[in-house]
Amino acid sequence: MTSSNGGGAAPRASRDWLAPLSSRLVFLGAAAALVAAGLVPVLVWGGNLDAAWYLYVARRVLAGAHLYRDIVEVNPPLIVALSVPPAWLARELGVLDLAVYDLAAAALAALSVGFAGSILMRLPGALSSSARRALLLLLLAALFPLAAADFGQREHLLLALVLPYLCLSAVRAEGRVVPGAEAIAAGVMAGVGLCLKPFYLPLWVAVEAYLAVGRRAGPPWRRAETPAIGAVLVLYGAAVVAFAPGYLSLVGRLGPLYASLLRVPLAALIASPDGALPLLAVAALAVTPRSGALRSVGDVMLIAVATSLLAVLLQEKGWSYHYYPSRAESLLALGVVPLSAASAGVARARALAARLTALLLAAGLAVVLVQRGREAVAAGSFEREVIRGEMTPLVRRYAAGKPILALTVSPTPAFPLVNFSGADWALRFPSLWMIPALAARGQWVVQRPGAPPATRSPLQQYLIDAVTDDLISGRPALIVFYAPPWGAPDLVGYFASVDSRFAAALSHYRLLADVSGYRFLVRTEESS
């Protein structure tokens, strides 16, 4: 019998929101479209520059190089270790390592969605089949199209690894029992994710505090996922000390300098357009009552959004990909509000609030996707037209399998140019990032030719010596540098003016080409 009151009519109306998802074919088509929207542009344009660098480092490690001695990298070794399998597979198959890496990242994201979705099915209360499918689509949207140019970044991998633990915590908050094997697997994945980006450790602490306050999940040592996370963190720390001791000395020397690189004021970090959706989600969910089977999911995701924003503030860079986890978690946090209303009987007023939240979610997501899409297109255009279209053929012709050296303060265009062309890399650094970092600290002194080295800071002299030594020992087939159009001094001229050894080595090179503001010098045949 159908109720005639207002409260009884709301569930039927709300369930109509998800009526299109009642068809399995529609769901599969939507899922495939979301996966393609996230993965295809990355495969077409190429992977992000950080992934390109880590794959190159992995390639060097496979060839016998020592990380933190032969290669200067300020990040912990886990990301390099995770890059070794795709680098090895790409080498064995003779294919582009970035493509293998992106497919591996997509496989991890798909595994995360399937695992997280299966955990959420243990929530109490009946979720309609349409609501379950909509929930899976939300998870797919968060890990695929929303990642955009951040696909394969450590933040992207972090979210894929942590997401099952977040869903498990929501199920725990509802007092549900989860098999030990699933809990351990979710904990191990989350532990690996937190090792990738230790700035997100507050997320784990905050979620555990939430479960402790709820008093329905039991003590943390009796929940298998919590000891599993702790064990992974301890084992990883011990492994770094035992097998990568060079990292500790290197980060002790260069860590403070890297921390000062492009530091952004707190107010600017908060006001960044990249943080608009997360802040909107925090504000909306803080005042929105939640009920039903997905209530705890919203709570846990809200905690994740807040702590992920904290991670952005702790890093002080404001780079767009630092905001990615909070954006994805915002999508999931806001999405459960209309899903809750669509899968259970709710009052008419709450159903209206759920509809408004759905509209807010759709609008915010549309804005973010447009913004991220434009960024991805801009980055992809440069990679496709300049790096792949013009630079890669040049490097393949003059430096096939040989080292090249780029004197730039950014890893672009060297990475992914090295990956696309199959060239080697002559420099121990991914870029000369130390220059703007030293300049920000007032420790980069531009001196007249012949000025005594004693007037330079120790780190400035270290960089000059390292670049010069790498140029002489690496004998790169090509030198690439940016030539400022306004006539400002370039880095090649600077290093030649402060180190006579660099100037002598530079005499063996001649101008080859100018490509989009980047000048290519080729080593002369008589000096090869």
Sequence and secondary structure as in RCSB ss.txt:
>XXXX:A:sequence
MTSSNGGGAAPRASRDWLAPLSSRLVFLGAAAALVAAGLVPVLVWGGNLDAAWYLYVARRVLAGAHLYRDIVEVN
PPLIVALSVPPAWLARELGVLDLAVYDLAAAALAALSVGFAGSILMRLPGALSSSARRALLLLLLAALFPLAAAD
FGQREHLLLALVLPYLCLSAVRAEGRVVPGAEAIAAGVMAGVGLCLKPFYLPLWVAVEAYLAVGRRAGPPWRRAE
TPAIGAVLVLYGAAVVAFAPGYLSLVGRLGPLYASLLRVPLAALIASPDGALPLLAVAALAVTPRSGALRSVGDV
MLIAVATSLLAVLLQEKGWSYHYYPSRAESLLALGVVPLSAASAGVARARALAARLTALLLAAGLAVVLVQRGRE
AVAAGSFEREVIRGEMTPLVRRYAAGKPILALTVSPTPAFPLVNFSGADWALRFPSLWMIPALAARGQWVVQRPG
APPATRSPLQQYLIDAVTDDLISGRPALIVFYAPPWGAPDLVGYFASVDSRFAAALSHYRLLADVSGYRFLVRTE
ESS
>XXXX:A:secstr
    SHHHHHHHHHHGGGGGGGSHHHHHHHHHHHHHHHHHHHHHH   HHHHHHHHHHHHHHTT  BTTTB   S
 THHHHHHHHHHHHHHHHTS HHHHHHHHHHHHHHHHHHHHHHHHTTSSS   HHHHHHHHHHHHHHHTTTTGGG
TTSHHHHHHHHHHHHHHHHHHHHTT    HHHHHHHHHHHHHHHHH GGGHHHHHHHHHHHHHHTSS  GGGSTH
HHHHHHHHHHHHHHHHHH HHHHHHHHHHHHHHHTTT   HHHHHH GGGHHHHHHHHHHHSS   STTHHHHHH
HHHHHHHHHHHHHHH    GGGGHHHHHHHHHHHHHHHHHHHHS   HHHHHHHHHHHHHHHHHHHHHHHHHHHH
HHHHHHIIIIIIIIIIHHHHHHHHTTSEEEEE SSSTTHHHHHHHHT EE  SSSS THHHHHHHTT      TT
  GGGS HHHHHHHHHHHHHHHHH  SEEEEE  TT    HHHHHHHH HHHHHHHTTEEEEEEETTEEEEEE G
GG 
